[in-house]
Amino acid sequence: MGINLENISKQLERVRPPVASAATLPPLCYTEEAWAKKEYERIFAHAWISIGRRERWKSPGDFICVELAGTPLIITQDEDSHLHALANTCSHRGMKLKSGSGNCRQLVCPFHAWTYALDGKLISAPRMEHCTLSGSEFVNHDFDLTTVRVEESSGFVFLCLDAEQQSLEDWLADFGELHAPWKLKDLVTTRVSEFDVRCNWKSFIEVFNEYYHLPYVHPNSLSGLYQEPDAADIVMGEYTTQFGITEGTAALLEESQTHALPSIPTLRGREREGTRYTWIYPNLTFAACSDSLWMYHVFPSAVNRCHVVQTVCFPSSSVSLPDFEVRAQRYYDRIDEAIAEDLPFLELQQEGLASPLAKQGRFSTLEPSVGNFACWYANQMR
């Protein structure tokens, strides 16, 4: 018997603000392939999707390939340091132009050598000079690569496939003002790691944004660091955020607190004593700590798998310290240990969500950001 997507949509009617009375997302939102396709159409084809830190493009010709809502794209940096998001498919007969990341002077199709500039303009098409189409001459400009909107904010790069979507500035609204003390744009990336997880993309980001699981999943490594958090902030943009005081820095294990790096110089007051956990919908989440920034860009691979890009940043004043590499390794160890503790639970949760007996639950007071996302998601998908 097939899944009735209309039934899922009806269940989403129970996912409405306020979070205290909202139901959790229907389990089939995490396990049903047809629903995952609908997510692509309703969310990933229209939202501003973060794809990484701006620092990933350092030199003219640097490129990174991504796939967004089933659309292969190349993001290039030109000679003037401008980014371009281009269709990763040749305008001739659809050949994929590039894979992975690297540096190039031009984009050359490996199939028939059609050649494009870094901004997507077609500059060479061998043996097409005599081609006619309905009596018209072949004009290179007619076959430039299709471009996609690409914008930057606070050191992050975002793409949007929807030409009618609001600007990134409007999408983020008061995000920049609220996070201004951390000077996110100025932080320096020191580590990027990629891995795949056997769970739905939403589940991975959810666990990063709630305090509820800490004493049960991280009893000996992290739980003792966290005090009762503030309520989730009331914000204007397409994101959720929550601040909490910690005993030391949340970016180190309890046993490593004596090795903490200096605080981010621009932080004042309570901001130097805790961590702000933020989720920019739909796929970027990060922890803005007193001394560092660590984040996850999460991309759906299948309904029960996701690809994760982990990035760690520090202020330049810390990176320049002579013993930075040794001290930073303790930060990486903390992140690795936390992930190693989270992953088995996420995979078991995925199995549980797939049960025909799984049902909608309710949100704890320690899960307000997860609830905020659920209400946003339900509104997009209804």
N, C-alpha and C positions, 0 to 999 in steps of 0.2 A: 504494500500500500504506500503510495507516494506521499511526500510531505506537502501539506497545504500551506503555502506561504501566507495566505490571508489569515490563517489561524495565528501565525507568529505575529503578524501585524496587529491583530486584536490583543494579543498578550502584551504588546508594547504599550497599549493604552494604560496599563497599570504602572508604567515607568514614567512618572511625571513628578515635577517638583510639588511640594518640598521633599527633599531626600528622606527625611524622617518617616514619611509615609509611602515612599515609592517602593515598588518591587524591583528586584534585580532583573537584569536582562534575561529573556527566555533562554534556556540551555541550547536550543536549536540555533541561536545566533552564533554559537561557538563551534557548531558541529555539522551544519547542513551546507553541502556544497552549493546548492542553488541559492541559498541565502548569501553565501560569500560572494557570489556573482552579483547579487543585488547590491551588496556593499560597494563593490567596485563602481557600479553605475550611479549610486546615490551619493557616495562619500568621496571615494578616491578620484573619481572623474570630475569632481567639482570643487573640492576643498583645496586650501593651500597646504601642500605636503612638504615638510622639511626633509631635505636629503643630506644634510651634513653641515659642518662648519665651513665658513668661507676660506679658511686657511688651506683647505684641501687643494685649492687651485692656487699655486704659487707663481707659476711662470707662464708666459705666452705659449699657447699650444697645449697646455695641460688639459686633459679631458677625463671625464668619468662617465661611465654608462650606467643608467638605471632603468628600471621598468616600473611604470606607474599606471595602474589600472589596466594592465595588459598592453601598455603602449611603450615600446622601447625608445629611449631617449639618450642623446649624448649632450652633456653639459660641457662646453668649451670655454676657455679664456682666450680672448684675442690679444693683439699686440698692444691695445690700449687698456688692458686689464679689465675689460668688460666681459661679463658672463653671457653666454647664449645657450638656450635650451632648444635642441634641434631634434627632429625626427631621426631616429637611428634606422632609417630605411631609405635606400637609394630611390630617387625619383624616376629612374629608368624602369627597373623591373623588380623593385622591392628588396634588393639584397641588403642584409644587415651590414652596416659600414664598419662598426667597431665593437669590441668586447672589452670588458674590464676597465682599466684605466691606463693612462700613459701620457705621452707627449708627442705631438705631431705638428708639422707645419701646415698641412692641409688634410682634408678628409677624402681619401681616395677609395672608391668602391673596388673591392677585390675581384668583382665579377667582370666588369667591362670598363673599369678605370675612369668612370665619371668622377670628376674632381670638384670638391667644394672648398670654399674658404672657411675659416674658423667661425664666421658668422652665418654660414649656411648657404651663401650665394654660390650658384653653379658657375665655375670658371672654365671648365673644360669638359667636352663631351665628344670623344673621338668618333670620327666618321658620321657625325650627325648633321654636318653642314648642308647636306642636300635633302634632308628630311622635310617633308611637307605634311601638314595635317589639315584636311579640308581646304587645301589650297594655300595655307599659311606657312610662312617660313618658320624654321625652328629658332626659337628665341631662348637663350639661356635663362633669362629671368623667370620665364614661365615654369621652370623646373627647379627653382631654389628649394632647399629643404624647408619643410614646414617648421615654423617656430612656435614655441610654447612660452607662456609668461614665466619669467624668472625674476625674483626680487630678493633683496637681502634685508635682514633686520637683526640687530644685536649680535652680529657675527655669525648668524645662521643663514643658510640659503634655502629658499622655498620655491616650489614649482606649482603651477596651476594650469590644468588642461582646459578650464572653462573660461572663455574669453569674456563672459558676462559676470563672472564672480566679482564681488567687491575687492577693492585693493587690499594688499597685504596689511597696509597701515590700518585700514578699517577692521580687518579680520582680527588683528592683535589688539587694537584699541588702546587700553591703558596698560598693556603688558610692559612696554618700555619704561614707563614712569615707575611702576611698582618694583621693577627689577633693576632700576638705575644704580642703586648702591653697589651692586656687584660688578659694574662696568664689563658686562658680558662680552662686548665686542673686543675689548683689549686683552682678554685672557689668551694664554698661549696653549695650544694643543701639544701634549707631550706623549700621548699614547692613543692609538686607534686599534681596536680589535673587532673582528667579525666572527659570528658563529650562528648556527641554526639551532632552533629549539622546537621540540615536538609538542607545541601547544598553539592555540589560536593567538593571533597578534594582540587582541584586546586583553587576554589573560596576563600576558607578559607585562604590559604596561600597568595594569591594575595592581599587581602585587607590589610594584615600585611606589605606588601612591597611597598605601594604607598602612597604618600602624598596628592594625588588629593582629596580624600574623607574627609580629616580632617575638613575643615570648615563647611561641610554639615552634617556629622555624629557626630562629636565631637565638636560642636561650643563653648560649655561652659565648657568643661572638659579638653581638650587637645590641641585644635587647636592653642591657643595663645602661646604655648610653642615653636612651630616649626618655624624656619626661612627657607628661600628658600634653599633647599638641594644642595649639590654638585652633579655633574653628576655621574652616575653609574661608578664604577671603571672598567677599562679594566683588566680582569683577565685571568689566564691560565687554571684554573680548571673547574669542572662541578658545578659551582655556580655563583651567582650574588650578588653584594653588593653595598651599597650606604651609604655615610656618610652625616650627617647634623648637623649643630649647633642648640642648643636649649637654650631657656631662662630658665636656671636651668636644672634639670634632667628630662628627658622624662619618667622616671620611677615613677614619682609622679604626682598627679593632680595639676593643677595650684594653687589651694587653699592650698596645703600641702607642698609647696617648702621649707618652713622654717624648716621642719622636715627631710631634706635630710641627709642621711648617708655620711660619708667621701668618697672621690673619691677612686677608685681602685689605690693602691699605685704605681703601675708600669706605669700608664698613664702619658703622658707628653703633653704639648702644647694644640693644638686643640682637641686632644683626650679626654681631661678633660672637654671639653665644649660642647660635643654633643653625638650623638648616631650613631652606625654603624648597619644598618639593612642588614642582610645576609640571603640568601636562598641557602642552599646546596641541589641541585636537587637529588631526586624529592621531599622529604617529610619533611625536617627539616628547620625551619626558626627561627631566633632569633634576639633580639635587644641587642647589646653590648653597654651598657650605661656607663656613667662616674662612676657609683657607683654600678652597678649590671648587671646581665645577666638574661634575661627571654626569654623563647623559647617555641615553639610548634612543637611537632612531630605529624604529621597528617597522618592518615591511612584511605583509602577508605573502607567504609562498604557496600555501594551500589552506584549506579551512582548519587543518590541525597542525600546521607548521608555520613558522615565521623566521625571517632573517633579521638578525640584530647587529647593529653597528654601535659599538661602545666607544665613547670618546672621553678622555680625561684632560682637563685644562687647569692651569695654575696662573697666577699673576706673574708677570715678567720679573718682578723683584725676587720671587722665590726661585724661578728657573735659573736666575743668575748666581745663586748661592753656590759655593764650591762643592758642597756635599749634597746638592740637590738630587742627583741620580740615586744615591743611596737612600735618602729619606723618601723620595717619591716611590721607590719600590715597595715600601710598606703600605702606601696608599693603593698601589695596584694589587698587592696581596689581599688587602681588605675587600676590594671589589670582587676579586676572583673567588674569595672564600664565600662571600654573600651569595654570589651567583651559583656556586656549587651547592649551597644549601637550598636555594630556591628551586632549582631546576627539577629535582625529583618530585617536589610537590606540584609544580605546574604540570608535569606530565601525568601525574595521578589525577589531578583535577580534570585534565582533558578527557581521560578515560571515564571519569565519573559523569561529566557533562554529557557524554555520548550515550549514557544509559537511557532507555525509554522511560524509566521511572524518575529521572531528574526533573526538578520543578523550580519555579521561580522562588527566590528567597527574599530577604529584607536586608537593609544596610545597617551596620553597627554605627555608633557615634564616632568610631575610629576609621570610618570609610567614607567621609564626606566627598572627597575628590573623585572616588570611584563612582559614587552616586551621582555627582554632577555630570560626569562623562556619560553615564548611562542615560540620564535624562536628555542630554544633548544628542546622543546617538539615536535614541528613540524618536526624537523630533525629526532627525534627518531621514530616518528610515520609514516613518509612517506613511 
